[in-house]
Amino acid sequence: MYASDVEERTLTIAVSGKLWNRSLVMIDSQTGSLWSHLLGEAMEGPLKGEELAIIPSVITDWQTWQRDHPETTVLNMSRTAQRFQADFYRNPAQFVLGIADGGPRAWPLDQLKKQPVVNDEHDGAPLLIVFDAPSATAWSYDRRVGDRVLEFKMLKDGTLADEQTDSRWNFATGQAVAGPLKGQRLRPTLAIISYAKAWETFHPETTVWKAP
Amino acid sequence: MKVTSHKIRRCLLVAGVLFVVVGALALWQRSGAQDRQFNPQTVIRRPFRPIIDAPMMTAAEAQRKLRPGELVVGVEVDGHARAYPINMLTGPSREIINDTLGERNIAATW
């Protein structure tokens, strides 16, 4: 999910018909620059070197999304595929949650399945990764609230709690729903879901998290 | 005798140079320099028509149309939530939706 404004200009972006390292190359109608889909960077043309800002997004199933976003609007076009159901991740080792900014780091979904709550650090920021196996969803947040750095754990009943204040959190929205921090909201990271192979091709220097 | 040792020395020199060149190539490849070189292949000659003004539905309509386990890309901007069912984003003519959410212009893709 990208912002399409680059330097005061709103771009209209399309599929170029080209592939680079087996990955989509995008083109903008305004300048004809060619953009790497995975890197979000213009590789050729007048805007070469410019980057599209990532907008935080999540890949989840419809019932999980609409539960926390009852007012959501939804794209209404004909389906061009049928296969994208939660069991799409039958082989979760093929997919990673990845953050490119500040030195690429990836969290393979099969590893997250083994340890669904990860208190990690990346580029000087403490991060929380939560994986929900039934909906095959990985959420990631900055786990700082004000001056405080929180550590999270999953309770036996499947609710997320922080060690410091024992507040309870909705991991699908990052919002504290009970306890001293009720109402606080964690900031989502700019992580994306990617094929593990594509991630490694485009970010050969990536570090990879493994469940201990 | 003299010629033979000269030949051996030359062989060693050539082997040494080869070793250094092969090593440098291997390092260069590992550094990802080759991957970074932008050398796209043209699969289809003309770009696809960009998608703008894509139709949207309400959550109630989507509730009737979508299966509960169908994957969506969900995004929230300033309290405005929007979901893009991945089964509608598949195929080269559909992969990018130019859209506006809240005050932001976005290119919805995954």
Interface residues (C-beta under 8 A of the other chain):
Chain A: M1 Y2 A3 S4 D5 T10 L11 T12 I13 A14 V15 S16 G17 K18 L19 W20 N21 L24 V25 M26 I27 S29 L34 S36 H37 M43 E44 L52 I55 P56 S57 V58 I59 T60 D61 W62 Q63 W65 Q66 H69 P70 E71 T72 T73 V74 L75 N76 M77 S78 R79 T80 A81 Q82 R83 F84 Q85 A86 D87 F88 S135 A136 I192 I193 T201 F202 P204 E205
Chain B: R30 S31 G32 D35 F38 N39 P40 Q41 T42 V43 I44 R45 R46 P47 F48 R49 P50 I51 I52 A54 P55 M56 M57 T58 A59 E61 A62 Q63 K65 L66 R67 P68 G69 E70 L71 V72 V73 G74 V75 E76 V77 H80 A81 R82 A83 Y84 P85 I86 N87 M88 L89 T90 G91 P92 S93 R94 E95 I96 I97 N98 R104 N105 I106 A107 A108 T109 W110
